[in-house]
Amino acid sequence: MNITSTAGDGSRVRQHSAPLLLLPYQHVASGRGVTCIWYVGFVLNFPQNICKHRRNWGTKSNGSINVVSSVQREERSPKPKIFKSKSSPQSEMQFSQLKYQPDLGSVAIPDFRDSIPKSPSLGGNPGHEYEYVDSSDEFNEAQDNKVLKVLSRAGKLTKAVGHLEEMAERNHIPDVKACTRLIRGLCKVSRITKASRVLELLLRLGCVPDALSYSMVIARLCRMGHLQRVTVYRHLDEIGERGYPHLEAIYNTVLRILSRQGELEHALEVMNRQFQKGLLPNVTTYSIIVGATCKEYGADRALELFDDMMNMGCVPNLITCNVLINGICKEGRLDMAVKFLHDMQSRGCQPDVISYNPLLQGLCAEGRWGEAEKVLSDMGDRGFAPNVVSYNILIHFLCQKGRLAQAIDVLEEMPRKGLTPDALSYNPIIHTFCKEGRMDQAIEYLDKMVSRGGLPDIVTYNTMLAALCRDGRADQALYILRQLDQKGFHPVLVTYNTVIDGLSKIGNIKQVLELLDEMTKKGLTPDVITYSSLVGGLCREGMVDKAVALLNEMEDRGCKPNVITYNALILGLCKRHDTNQAINILSKMVAEGCKPNERTYTTLIQGIACEGRINEARELTNELVTRGVIAEKSLECIMRESQQK
């Protein structure tokens, strides 16, 4: 739409093309008929640039609206204004002639005139005279909520909270969905105080937030510890007084978080407050407290609470019973667990396979394989087929006992039962193969896992890499490491340390340094194990000076060397027949608070003896034996090895 701005003398000042938004505000009766008050806002600047036009209907003009200004353009104020019309018989101005002040530039828009509602009661009128009024006085509740929605959707959280405060001052009821979005956004960026304030404003204005909003805020407050506990209690009291429909769920959220943090006493305090408010704990509440009581005070106290639950008329569900069985089994009281399992049905609860798995785990851990087989048979008789977890328990137990062939039979039975083995099914078998040095079979089962749809985890690969490095096949381990990124795995520090140690032992220092640079670029910080492996590798290759420089570098980076690091460096110096420098390293080691071990002293004594200083080495050895620093048998080994060299 074209808008022509005209000065007071009738001269054309500027022509605009802007999207014009006309919103009916209200109709008022007047002596001349019905007057319609419109909000005339420009879309690009709405709701900041709003002009309110009260007018009587006139005739349509041509394709433009002439806007006659009563002030010069240079005197215009940037503040948004509202145009209010007065009937004046002196002026002959049609509807298409309006006063308009802001300079909006030129924006192409469609013609809106045909969409303006027409009423036969609103006929043509003589001209109008206009005056300015402040738009803030007419800013209503609907527009407040529009702004709140825009700010919350745009992620402008601080501005949204400030606008909500202003709405509260005007007693405008906020949109609950917009406030819920705002609360969740504040919780995601850990601005819990602001989120709590939004809840307070909603409650003060008589709104009811949803359960998720309250749960998020109260959960974050609980995790912040004792300082926010008073705020949590206040929120619970507020929503309890207002008859909040999801109060039990909120209490359960608080109890769950406190229980996970090991704060059972505070959880019980919250539960007592729940009683005082006339809210009886439900089965979920008891399940949470029973599980926490098992961890904190043991199964006996948990069983007492379980009996109280029954006496209160709260029927336990399967989760409650399984939590209790798990706690009993972790204490090793397997006979009590068997009895409780058999009594579950009389307590109104039917066991499932998850009920049996803790018992199966406990029996296998104690080596009671015969009883474990009876439990499996009992599961079958009751129609509970073992699941993947059940089979994993059996495989892990059999591999620990060295019964690898039997573990493989259990693994091969799983697909026949319609179960897909996972990484925890294959890992014990692969680990056992690796421990026995049967690397080909380990790789075979790794391939078999992938072909059957199983997904190896980082533990699987770490086991393989460590075994390959121990077997002297560090180059093959390096190849597997290179494949991990392509397979979607992100090697951790342990993964890199394993391969670096293996490569260092075979003297591939170039690859070690490349891996060190690679892991640093990925954001992994080398630790003392990383540096110790590299120091040992440098010393084995005769690059002792670089090893000494690396020792200084790791100290500069805040990584404190341990006894393994110092021993590797002392050995390298002794092999280079530089025992004086080795003694200096020993002094530095003691000064840094790192206690030497027997290996430290025997390495240094051998170095002294290899330099031909046999008597000095013997005297030092006798003194260390007398002080109990090294064993007497070490003396014989040292002297024998020195004579051979």
N, C-alpha and C positions, 0 to 999 in steps of 0.2 A: 504494500500500500504506500502511496506517495503522501508525504506530509509536508505542507508548505508553511514555513514559519515566517510571519509577517510582523514588521515593527509597528509601533503605534501610529506612524504617519502614513501607513498603508504600503510602504515599499517592501518588496519581497527580500527576505534576508537569506533563507536557505531552504532547499527542498530535501526532504529525507525520504528514505524508503525503509520502513522498519516493521517488524512483526508486532502487531498490536493485539493485545489481549483485553477483551471486554468481559467483565464478570458481573452479573447482577448482584448488587449488595442488598438493597431493600427498596420497597415501594412505600411512599408516604403520601398521605392525602393533603391536598392544598386547595386554596380557593379557586385555582385555575384548572383543577382536575387532578390527575394522578401524576406524581413526580417520581421518576425512576432514578435511583442513585446507582451509578456504575463505577466499578473499578476499572480504570483504563490503564493497563500496565504493559510495558514493552517486554516481550518474552525473554529476550536475552538478559535483561537486568531484573527480572521479577524474582523475589519480591522487593528488592531494594528500591527500584524506580517504579513507584506506583502513583498514579494520579487518580483522584476520586472526582468523578464528574457527575454532578446532579443536573439533569436537564429535562425539558419537555421535548417530546418527539417532534421533529420537523421533517421537512422533505429531504430526499436524498440529493446529494450533490453529484457532480461528475466524478471522475476517477481519482480525485485527491481530496484531502482534508486540509483546509487552510487553518493554520494555527497562528492566531494573532497574539503577539506578546505585548504585555503592558510595560515591560522593562526592556532596556537595551541588553544585547547579548553579553556585553562586557560586565554588566551588573548582576549577571546570573549567579545564584548560589549553587554549589554542587549538591546540597542537601536535597533528597527527594521530597517533592511536594504533592499535595492533593489539590485538585481544582474543584472548587465548589461554585456552583452557578447561582445567580440571583436573577429573577425575572425583571426585565427592564424594557418598558415600552419604547424608549428612545432608540435602542439599537435594533437593526434589522439584520439578524445573524441566523443563518440556518444551522442545523445540527452538524453540518460539515465544517463549521467554523468554530474552533476551540482554541482557548489559550493553552500554550504548552511551553514549558521552560527548558528542560534539559536538552542538550545537543547530543544526539545519538549516532550521528554518522549515517551511512547509507547501507541498508541491508535489504535484499530482495525478499519479498514475501508474497503469498497468494492474497487475492482480494477476499476480504472477510465480510463484505457488506451484506451479501445475500443471506448470511447465516444469522444476522441480527433479528431477534424476534419482533414480529409486527403485531400491533394491537390497534383495533379500530378506535379505541377510546383515547388514544394518544395522537392527537392531530397536530397540525402545524402550529407553530408558535412564533411570536416575534423573537427578537434577538435576546441574548443573555449577557449578563455581566458576571465576571468571575473574581473570586478571591482565593488566597492560599490558606490552607489549614494544615496542621502537622499530622503526618501519617501515623506516628506512633500511638496516638490516642485511639485510633481505630483498628489497631492490629489485633485481630481476634484469635480465638482458640484454634480454629481450623488452620489458620496460617502459621501459628506457632508450631503446630504439629508437622506441617509441611517442612518447615525449616529443620525441625528435629530429625525427621526422617532423612532429609538430604545430608545433614552433617554426620549422622550415624552410619549411613551407607558409604559415605566418602571416607570414613575412617578418621574424621576430624574429632577425636574423642574429647579433647579438652574444651573445644568450642561447644560441642554438644552438651557437655555437663554444665558449662556456664549458661547456655541457653535454657536448660532444664531448670536451673536455679531461678532464672528470670520468670519462667512460666509458673513456678511455685509461688513467687511473690505476687503474681497476678491471679493466683488461684485457678489457673488453667489446667485442666485434666490432660496429662500427657498420654500419647499413644503407647500402650503397653508393649506392642511388638517392637516399636522403635527403641524403647527403653531396654527391652530384652537383648536386642542386637547390640546396644551400647554396653550393657553389662558384660556380655560375652567378649566383646572387643577389649574392654578394660582388663578382664581376667586373663586374656591371652598375652597381654603385655605386662602382666603382673602389677597392675595399678589397682590394687585391691581396696585401698582406702577410698578411691573415687567410686569404684563399683559399689562399695558398701554405702556410700553417700547416695547413689542413685536409688538403691533399695529403700533407704530411709525416706527419700522424697516421694517415692511411689506410695509407700504405706501412709505417709502423712496426708497425701491427696486422695486416699481411699482406694487406690488401685491394688490389684492382686497380681504380683509377678508369678510366672510359672515355676514349677518345681525345679526345673533345670537351672534357672537363673539363681535361685536361692541356694541350690546345692553347690553350684560353682563358687559363689562368693564365700559361703560358709566353709567349704572344703579348703579354699586357699587360705582363709583366715586360720583354720586349724593347723595347716602346715607351717604357718608363720610362728607357731609356738605360743608360749605363755602370755606374751604381750598382747595377743589378739583374742585371748580366751574370753575376756569380759565382753568384747564386741560380739563374739559368737553367742554367748548367753543372752545378750540383749536382743539380738535378732531372733533367737528362738522364743523369747518371751513375747516379743512384738507380734510375731506371726501366730503364736498360740492365742493371744488375746483377741486377735481378729478372726479366729476360726478358720485358719488356713486349711484347705482341704487335703494337702499333701504333707502334713506335719510329720507323720511317722516316717516317711521316706527321707525327710531332712534329718531327723534324729539318727536314722540308720547310717546316713552318710557321715555324720560326725563320729559315730561310734566306730565305723569301719576305719576311718583315717587314724583316730587315736589308737585303735588296736594295732594297726600296722606299724605305728611309731613306737610300740611297746609301752604306751601310757595307759595301761589297763585301769589304774586307779582313777584317772580322769574320765575314762570311758564309763566306769561304774557310777561316777558322780553325775555324769550326763544322764545315765539311765535312771538314777534316783530323781532327778529333776523331771524326767518324763513321767514317772509315777506321780509326783506331786502335782503335775498339771492334769492328772486324770487320764493320761494316755497309757494304756496297757501295752507293753512290748509285744510285738508280733513274732512269728517264728523266725523271720529274718534277723530281728534284733537278737534273739537268743542264739542263733547260729553264729553271729559275729562274736558275741561275748564268750560262748563256749569254746570257740577256736582260740581266742586270745587267752582264755584262762588255762587251756591246755599248755600253751607255750610258756606262760608266766608262772603258774602255780602247780601245774601237773594235772594228771588225769583225774585224781581223786576229787579235787575241787571242782573240776569240770563236770564230773558225774553228779556232784551235789547240786550244781546249778541246773543240770539236766532234770533232776528229780523235782526241783522247785518249779521248773517250767511245766512239767506234767501236772503238778499239784495246782498250778494256776489255771489249768484247763487249756493250755496251749499245746496242741498236738505237734510233736516234732515231725519235720519232713525229712526227706532223704539226705538233704545237704547237712542238716544238723547231725544226723547219725554218722554220716561219712566223716565229718570233721572230727567227731569224737573218736571214731575207730582209728583214724589216722594218728591222733594224739596218743592214744593208748599204745599203738604199735611202735611209735617212735621212742617210747619209754622202754620198749622191749618186753612189755607185759602181754605176750601173745596169747596166753591161755585166757586172760580176761577178754581180749579182743574176740577170740573164737566164741566165748560165751555170749558176749554182747551181740555178735553177729547173728547167732541163733535165736536170740530173744527179740530181735528187731521187729519181727512180724507181730508178736504179741503186744508190742508197743504201738502198733498201728502204722508200721513203716515196712515196706518191702525192699530188701536189699537189691543192689544191682552189681554189675561188674566192677564199678568204681569202689564199692564197699569191700570187695575181695582183694583188690590190688595191694593196699597197704599191708594186709595180712600176708599175702604172698611175698612181698618185698621183705618183711620182717623174718619170715621163716627161711628164706634164701640167705639173708644176711647172717643168720645164726648157723647156717649149714644144715638145716633140718629139711633135707631134700625130700625125704619120704613123706613128711607131713605136707610139704608144698604140693606134691603130686596128689595127695588126698583132697587138698583144697581145690585143685584143678578139676578133679573128678566130681566133687560136690557142686562146683559151678556148672558143670555139664548136666548133672542130674536136675538142677533147678532151672535149667534153660538159659543160663548166662554164659554165652560163648566168650572165651578170652578175647580181649582186644589187643591192639598193637602194644599198649603199655604193658599188658600182662606178658606177652612174648618177649618184650625187651628186658623185663626183669629176669626172666629165665635165661636168656642169652648172656646177659651180663654176669649172672651167677656162675654159669657153666664155664665161661671164659676165665673168670677169676680162679676157678678150681682146676684149670688146665684141661678141661674136657672139651677141647675145641671141636672134635668131630661131632659130639652130641649137640653143641651149640649150632653148628652148621645145619644139622638135621632139623632143629627147631626153626631156624631161619627159612629153610626150604619148605617147611610146612605152611608158613604164613600165606603165600600166594594160593595154595590149595584151599585155604579156609576163606579166601576172598579178601585177604588183608594185604595191604601194600607196605612192606618194610620201609622204615624211614632211616635217617642218618644214625639215630640212636640204636637201631637194630644192627647196622653194619659196623659201626665204630669199634665195638669190643672185639669183633672178629678181625678187622683190619689191624687193630692195635696188637692183638695176639700174634698175628703173622709177622708184624714188624718186630716185635720183641724177640721172636724166634729167628729173626734174620731171613725170613721167607718172603722177600720183597716181591718176587714175581707173583706169588699167590695174593699178596696184599693188593697189588695193582690190578690183578684179575677181578677181585671182588669189588674194587672201586669202579671198574668198568661195568661190572654186572649191576651194581647199584644204579648207575646212570641209565643203563639200558632198560631197567625195570621201572623207570619213572621216579626213582628216589633222588633226592637232592642232597649231595654231600654238603656239610657245613664246614666252617673254618677249622673246627676241631679235627675233622677228618683229614683235611689237608695238612694241618700242623703235625699230626701224627705221622703222615706219610713223609713229609719233608724231614722231620727229625730222624726217622729211621733211615732214609736215604743218605743223609749226612753222616750218620753213625757208620753206615756201610761203606763210606768213602765215595758215594755217588752224588757228590754235591752239585756236579754239573747237571745231572738229571733233576735234582731238586730245584735248581735255578730255572730250568725249563718249565717245570710245573708252576713255579711262582709267577713266571711271565704269563701263564695262561689264566691265572686267577681273575685278573681284571676283565678279560674277554668273557669269562663265565659269570660275571656279575658279582664276584666276591671282592671284598676290600681287605687286603692283607693287613693284619694288626701288627703291633710292635713285636709280639712273640714270633710271628711268622718271619719277619725280617731278621730278627736275632738268630733264629734257628739256621737260616740259610747263610747268614754272614759268618756264623761260627763254623759251619761246615766248609765254606769256601776258604776261610782263614786257615783251617787245618790242612788243606791241600795246597796252600800257597798261592791261591788265585786272588792276590791283593787288588789287582786292577778291578775285577768284578765287585769286590767288597767295597771299594771306594765309590763305585758307580751306584751300588745299592744304598750306601750311606747318603749320597746326594739325592737319590730318588725318594727315599723315605722322608727326608727333610722337606722336600718340595710338596709332599702329600700331607704335611702338617704333623708328622710323627717325630717326636723328640727322642733322639738316641739316649739310652740310659746307661747305667754302669755295666750292664751285661754286653751291650753293643760295643762300648769302648774297650772292655776287657778282651773281647774276642779279637778286635782289631789290633790291640797292643800285642797280644800273643802272636797273631799272624805276622806282624811286622818283625818281631824279635826272631821268630823262626826263620824268616827270610834274610836275617842279618841287617835289617834296617832299624837298628837300635836307636839311632839319633832321631829318626822320625817317630819312633814309639815314645821317646822322652818328650818330644814336642807335642805329641797327641795327649800325653798325660797332663801337660800344662794347659792345653786347650780345653780339655774336659773340666778342669778345675775352674778355668775362666768362665765356662758356661754354667757353673753352679752344680756340676755333677761330681760328687765326691768319690774318689777311687776306693775300692775295697781291697781286701787282702789278696784276692785273685789277680786283680790288676797289678798290684805291687809285685807279687810273686813272679808274674810273667815277665815284668821288666827286669827284676833282679836276675832271673835265669838268663835273659838275653845278654845282660852285661857280663855275667860270669862266663858265658860261652865266648864272649869277645875278650876274655881275660882282663876285664876292667873291674876288678873287685873293689877298688877304692871308690869308684862311682857307685857300685852296688851298695857299699856300706853307707854312702851318703843318702841313697834312696831309702835304706832301712831307717836311718835317723829321721828323715823327713816323714816316713810312714808313722813312726812312733809319735813324732811331734804333732801330727795331724789327728792323733787319737785312734789310729787303726792298729789293732793288736796283731803282731806277727804270730803265725802258727808254726808248727813243727816243720812244715814244708819250707817256710821262709828261711829258717836257720840251716836246715840240711843243704838247701841249694847254695847258700853263701859259703858254708864250710867246704862243700865239694869244689866250689870255685877257687877258694884259697888253696886247697890241696892240689888242684890241677895246675896251679901256677908254681908248684914245687915247694910250697911253704907247708910241708907236711907236719912239722912239729907245732907250728902255730895253729894249724887246723886241729891237731890232736888235743892241744891244751884248751882250745875254745870248746871242743866237743865235750871233754871231761867236765868242764865248768857247767855247761848247759845240762848235762846229765845229772850232775850233783844238785842243781837247782830244780830238777824235775821238768825242765822245759821240753826236752826231747827224751825219748825212750832209749834204754841202753842198747837194744837191738839195732836202733838206727845208727849207733856208733860203728857197729861192725859192718853194716851195709855201706856206710860212707867210706870207711877206710878200704874196704874191698874194691869198691868201684874206683876209688882214686888210684889204687895200685894198678888196676887194669888199664887205666888211661895213661 
